[in-house]
Amino acid sequence: MALLTVRNLNIHFATAAGPLHAVRDVDFSIAEGEALGLVGESGSGKSVTALALMRLLAPQATISGEIEFAGQRLGDLPEPGMRRMRGARIAMIFQEPMSALNPVMRVGDQIAEAVRAHHPERSNKDAWAAAVEAMREVAIPDHERRARDYPHQLSGGMRQRVMIAMALVNRPQLLIADEPTTALDVTIQAQILELLRELRQKFNLAMLFISRDLGVVAQVAARVGVMYAGRIVETGTVQQVFARPMHPYTRGLLQAVPSLATDRTQPLRTIEGVVPALNALPPGCSFSPRCGLRIPACNEAVPPLIPAGAGQTARCIVTTAEAVPEPSSESGLRT
């Protein structure tokens, strides 16, 4: 059963040049304990989608569609009810901890504040103890002393661990991780990803993991949705999307990632062109101006998400027409 269900999500921003359609007809669901990855270039709508789930967008944003969490429609909740939901049942790790953390408060106090916000009956001493314990759970060394530090006294990796501790201290059911490894070196990035995997298993967390890096998403999520110009253009399991990408954009992203087999004497593959402005999308498929497989029909209408195998879909009329359906579970084969 789905813990979070998003149906036909659309997000408009009022601008001086008119409405800007940032997210278009987005659908996905996440079951209890499941991790879904959302990947795409900057400006594809990933973070805006996450902020819409939390109802943290600016007043000039207009959200339509349905967001249902644990049987409740979040759009119908009054603001006091949504405040009780944020941080307690749905928590978020923001992209940049140095700007998300208060620079003039000790990190332990900031985590304890999250406890008191949802449990006012708990004493300051009890909330502080919970904060220190949360820092221990995210493997911050010397956590009792570090709880008294200010954000600038911690490394980038430690600040990210503090953000994770703050998100998990109230034991939410759903964790939204918005590019939590941004600006971290590869060693620290690997540590944070491993920590998120361990905590998700320990607490049976559902997770929406947002990243620009397909390789990072593959280490955390079981399913993935690829976004381009505000739309989801491909969905499937990580194994399906990596082994058999169906949308030309997904193929381009994967070809741009170096591997051990990459010829280092040759430049990396790139996707020609740039992401179109959201207020000036081309007719039909938004990716067609950059696509080497485009045909005249690509410019006639926006393609729907077309089945391209067992549980895999792609928003492309060319590649899905050539797709051979994958074996179903009835065939006795397992992946």
C-alpha positions in Angstrom: 0.0 0.0 0.0 1.3 3.4 -0.9 2.3 5.8 1.9 2.6 8.8 -0.5 0.7 9.2 -3.7 1.1 12.1 -6.1 -1.4 12.5 -8.9 -1.4 15.0 -11.7 0.8 17.5 -9.8 1.1 20.9 -11.6 2.9 23.9 -10.2 2.7 27.4 -11.6 4.6 30.5 -10.5 3.2 34.0 -11.1 5.9 36.1 -12.8 6.0 39.5 -14.5 6.0 37.7 -17.9 3.0 35.6 -17.0 2.5 32.2 -15.4 5.6 29.9 -15.4 4.6 26.2 -15.5 7.4 24.6 -13.5 6.0 21.1 -13.0 3.6 19.3 -15.3 1.4 16.3 -14.7 3.7 14.5 -12.3 2.5 11.2 -10.9 4.4 8.8 -8.5 3.9 6.8 -5.4 6.1 5.6 -2.5 5.3 2.6 -0.3 6.2 2.3 3.3 9.9 1.6 3.6 10.6 2.2 -0.1 13.1 4.6 -1.6 12.2 6.4 -4.9 14.9 8.4 -6.7 14.0 11.5 -8.7 16.8 12.5 -11.1 17.4 15.2 -13.7 19.3 18.3 -14.6 19.1 21.5 -12.6 15.8 23.2 -13.4 13.9 20.0 -14.2 11.5 20.5 -11.3 12.8 18.0 -8.7 13.2 20.4 -5.8 10.1 22.3 -6.6 8.2 19.0 -6.5 9.7 18.2 -3.1 8.9 21.6 -1.6 5.3 21.3 -2.9 4.9 18.0 -1.0 5.9 20.0 2.2 3.8 23.0 1.2 6.9 25.2 1.5 6.7 27.0 -1.8 6.4 30.8 -2.0 3.0 32.5 -2.0 3.2 33.2 -5.8 3.1 29.4 -6.5 -0.1 27.7 -7.4 -0.3 24.0 -6.9 -2.9 21.7 -8.4 -3.4 18.0 -8.4 -3.6 15.6 -5.5 -1.0 14.8 -2.8 -2.1 12.1 -0.4 0.0 10.9 2.5 -1.1 8.1 4.8 -4.7 8.5 3.6 -4.8 12.3 4.1 -5.0 14.9 1.4 -2.2 17.3 2.2 -3.8 20.1 0.1 -6.9 19.9 2.4 -5.0 20.3 5.6 -5.2 23.8 7.2 -1.8 25.3 7.9 -1.7 24.4 11.6 -2.3 20.7 10.6 0.5 20.9 8.0 2.9 22.3 10.6 2.2 19.3 12.8 2.9 17.1 9.8 6.2 18.7 8.8 9.1 17.4 10.8 7.0 14.8 12.7 5.7 12.5 9.9 7.3 14.0 6.8 10.8 15.4 7.2 13.2 17.0 4.7 17.0 17.2 4.3 17.7 20.4 2.4 20.5 20.9 -0.2 22.9 23.1 1.6 23.3 22.6 5.4 25.3 25.8 6.0 22.3 27.9 4.8 19.7 25.6 6.3 21.2 25.7 9.8 21.0 28.7 12.1 24.6 30.1 12.3 24.0 31.6 15.8 22.5 28.5 17.5 24.4 25.4 18.7 23.5 22.4 16.6 22.2 20.5 19.6 19.8 23.3 20.4 18.5 23.3 16.8 17.8 19.5 16.9 16.2 19.9 20.4 14.0 22.7 19.0 12.6 20.2 16.5 11.8 17.9 19.3 10.0 20.6 21.4 8.1 21.9 18.4 6.2 18.6 18.1 6.4 17.5 21.7 5.9 20.6 23.9 5.3 18.3 26.9 9.0 17.3 26.9 11.4 19.2 29.1 14.4 21.1 27.8 16.6 18.5 29.4 14.7 15.6 27.7 14.8 17.4 24.3 18.5 18.0 24.6 19.1 14.3 25.5 17.0 13.3 22.4 19.2 15.7 20.3 22.4 14.2 21.5 21.1 10.6 20.9 20.1 11.6 17.4 23.6 12.8 16.8 24.9 9.5 18.0 22.6 7.6 15.6 24.0 9.5 12.6 27.5 8.5 13.8 28.8 12.0 14.8 32.0 11.2 16.8 32.1 12.8 20.3 28.4 13.7 19.9 27.9 15.1 23.4 30.6 17.7 22.9 29.8 18.3 19.2 26.2 19.1 20.2 27.5 22.3 21.8 29.3 23.4 18.6 28.0 26.0 16.1 27.6 25.1 12.4 30.7 26.9 11.3 32.8 24.7 13.7 31.7 21.5 11.9 32.9 20.1 8.5 30.5 19.9 5.6 30.0 16.2 6.2 29.3 16.7 9.9 26.8 19.5 9.1 25.0 17.2 6.7 24.8 14.5 9.5 23.3 17.2 11.8 20.7 17.9 9.2 19.9 14.1 9.0 19.7 13.9 12.8 17.3 16.9 12.8 15.1 15.2 10.2 15.0 11.9 12.0 14.8 12.9 15.6 11.0 12.7 15.6 10.9 9.4 13.7 9.0 10.5 10.6 7.5 8.0 8.2 8.7 9.7 5.0 12.1 11.4 4.5 12.7 13.8 1.6 16.4 14.1 0.8 17.0 17.0 -1.6 20.5 16.4 -3.0 22.0 15.7 0.4 25.5 15.0 -1.0 25.8 18.3 -2.9 29.3 19.9 -2.4 30.7 16.9 -0.5 33.8 15.1 -1.7 33.3 11.5 -2.9 34.6 9.9 0.3 32.2 11.9 2.5 29.4 11.4 -0.1 29.8 7.6 0.1 29.6 7.8 3.9 26.4 9.9 3.8 24.8 7.5 1.3 25.7 4.5 3.5 24.3 6.2 6.5 21.0 7.0 4.8 20.7 3.3 3.7 21.3 2.1 7.2 18.9 4.5 8.8 16.2 3.8 6.2 16.4 0.1 7.0 16.6 0.6 10.8 13.6 2.8 11.0 11.7 1.4 7.9 11.7 4.9 6.4 10.1 5.7 3.0 12.4 8.0 1.1 12.2 10.4 -1.8 15.8 10.9 -2.9 16.5 13.8 -5.2 19.7 14.1 -7.2 21.3 15.2 -10.5 23.5 12.0 -10.4 22.0 8.7 -11.6 25.0 6.9 -10.0 24.1 8.3 -6.6 20.5 7.5 -7.0 21.4 3.9 -7.9 23.1 3.5 -4.5 20.0 4.5 -2.5 16.8 3.9 -4.4 15.0 0.8 -5.8 12.9 2.7 -8.3 13.7 5.9 -10.2 11.9 8.6 -12.0 13.8 10.8 -14.6 12.6 14.4 -14.9 13.1 16.8 -17.8 11.6 20.3 -18.2 9.1 19.7 -15.5 7.8 16.3 -16.6 8.7 12.8 -15.6 10.0 11.2 -18.8 10.9 7.7 -17.7 10.2 5.5 -14.7 11.3 2.0 -13.7 13.4 0.0 -11.3 17.0 1.1 -11.1 18.0 -2.2 -12.8 15.7 -1.5 -15.7 16.7 2.1 -16.2 20.4 1.4 -16.0 20.4 -1.7 -18.1 17.8 -0.7 -20.7 17.1 3.1 -20.7 14.3 3.8 -23.0 14.1 7.6 -23.2 16.8 9.3 -25.2 17.4 11.8 -22.3 18.0 9.0 -19.9 20.4 7.4 -22.4 22.3 10.6 -22.7 22.6 11.0 -18.9 24.0 7.5 -18.6 26.4 7.9 -21.5 27.8 11.0 -19.9 28.8 9.1 -16.8 32.4 7.8 -16.9 33.1 4.1 -16.1 36.0 1.7 -16.0 35.3 0.9 -19.7 35.4 4.6 -20.7 38.1 5.4 -23.3 40.1 8.1 -21.5 41.6 9.3 -24.7 38.2 10.5 -25.9 36.0 13.3 -24.5 32.9 12.2 -22.5 29.6 12.1 -24.4 27.4 15.1 -23.9 23.8 16.0 -24.6 23.8 18.7 -27.2 21.8 21.9 -26.6 20.3 23.2 -23.4 17.2 22.7 -21.3 14.4 24.9 -22.8 13.0 27.8 -20.8 9.9 26.6 -19.0 7.9 29.5 -20.4 8.9 28.7 -24.0 8.8 24.9 -24.3 8.8 23.5 -27.9 5.6 22.0 -29.2 5.3 18.3 -28.6 8.1 16.5 -26.8 10.2 19.0 -24.8 13.4 17.0 -25.5 13.0 16.8 -29.3 15.3 19.8 -30.1 18.2 17.9 -28.4 17.2 14.4 -29.6 19.0 12.6 -32.4 16.1 10.2 -32.8 13.3 12.8 -33.3 10.8 12.3 -36.1 8.2 14.8 -37.3 5.5 13.3 -35.1 7.6 14.2 -32.0 6.6 17.9 -32.6 2.9 17.2 -32.8 1.9 16.3 -29.2 3.4 15.7 -25.8 3.7 11.9 -25.6 2.3 10.1 -22.6 4.3 7.7 -20.4 4.2 4.6 -22.6 4.8 1.1 -21.2 8.2 -0.2 -22.3 8.4 -3.4 -20.3 7.4 -4.8 -17.0 6.8 -1.8 -14.8 9.0 0.5 -17.0 7.5 3.5 -18.9 9.0 6.2 -21.1 7.6 9.4 -22.6 8.9 8.6 -26.2 7.0 7.4 -29.2 10.2 6.3 -31.0 12.0 4.1 -28.5 8.9 2.6 -27.0 7.7 1.5 -30.5 10.9 -0.5 -30.8 10.8 -1.9 -27.3 10.5 -5.6 -26.7 8.4 -6.2 -23.5 10.4 -7.7 -20.6 9.4 -11.2 -19.4 6.6 -11.1 -16.8 6.9 -12.8 -13.4 4.6 -15.5 -14.8 7.4 -16.7 -17.1 9.3 -18.0 -14.0 12.2 -15.6 -14.7 13.5 -13.4 -11.9 15.7 -10.3 -12.0 
